[in-house]
Amino acid sequence: MKNETPAEEWASEALQTVAALAKALGDENRLRVLLSVAAGKKPVSAIVAEVQLSQPLVSHHLKELRRVLLVRVERSGPFVFYELSDPQLPALLAALRGLGDELIRNRTTLR
């Protein structure tokens, strides 16, 4: 029996989905916006105040996070609220942070 690499076990659609998620998570400001939303449902104005970015920039990042289905929108009258789309996201972000910390701690090459 032939040994398959993990990539060979993934369908093309799954690879595209993971690549889109990784790209969305690959921006520091977008991560800050996502972490703000992870703390609870809130309007754009609260996210802007928390992450200290301009409203147009926060709106852009929220649009990208919504595009890859990481956040969802709830409209209530004139207000728009954002929240995480899945309760697993905080654990995923914590796991990525832990992996990054471990990789840095164990690196053997200089920057």
N, C-alpha and C positions, 0 to 999 in steps of 0.2 A: 504494500500500500504506500502510495506517495505521501510524503509529509507536505502539508500545505502551510504556507505562511498565513498569519492572521488576515492580511489584506485579501488573500484569495478566498477567504471565508465570508467576506463582506460583499453584499450586493452593491452595485454602482450607486443606487439611490441612497443606501445607508452611508456610503463614503461621502456623497455630496452633502447629506444632512449634517454629518459630523464636521465636515470642512466649513460649512456655513456657520455652525455654532462656534467653532474655534475662531473663525474670522471675527465674529461678533464679540467674542470674549477677548480678542487680541488688542483692544484699545483700552488704555488705562482710564480715560475719562468715562468710557462706556461702562467699564467695570464699576467705577464709583457710582454712576447712576443706578446700575443694577443693584449694588449693595444698599443704596438708599431705599430703593423700592422693596428690597428684601426685608427691611425693618418694618414694613407695613404699608398698606394702601395709602397713597397720598397724591395730592394734586401737583401739577408741574411746578407751581410757585414754591411749594415746600421742598421739592427736589432741587430747584435752582438755589434756594437759600442754603440747603444742606451741603451741596457739592461745590458751591461758589463758582459756577460757570454761568455763562449768559443763557438767557431763556431760549434764543434760537438754537444754540449748541445743544442744550439739554433736549429740546424738542427733536432735533436731528437724531441724537443718540436713542431716544425713546422710539422713534420711528424705526430705526434699525433693529432694536431689541424686539419690537412688535413684529417686524417682518420675519424674524427667525423664531417667533412664537415663544420668546422668553418672558415677555410681559403681556398683560392684557389690559384693555381699556374698559372703564366703566363710566358711563355718562350719567350725571344726575343734575338735571336742569342745565344751568350754564357751566357747570363744573365738570372737569374731566379728571378722573382718578386713574392711577396706574397701580397695578399689583403684579406679583409674580404669577406666572401661568401654571406653575407646578410646585408643590411643596418640597420636592426633591432638590430644587435648585440651591438652597443654602448649604446642604450637605455636599453637593457637587463643588461649589465654590470653596468650601472648607477643604475638601480633598485636593483640589488643585493647588490651593495655598500650601497645604502640607507637603505635597509632592515637590513644589517649587522650593520650599524651605529645605527639604531633604536633599534635593539635587545640589543646591548651593552649598550646603554643609559638607557634602561628600565629594565635591569637585576636586579634581587633582591637577587641574591646569590653572594657570593665571589668566586673568581677564585680558 
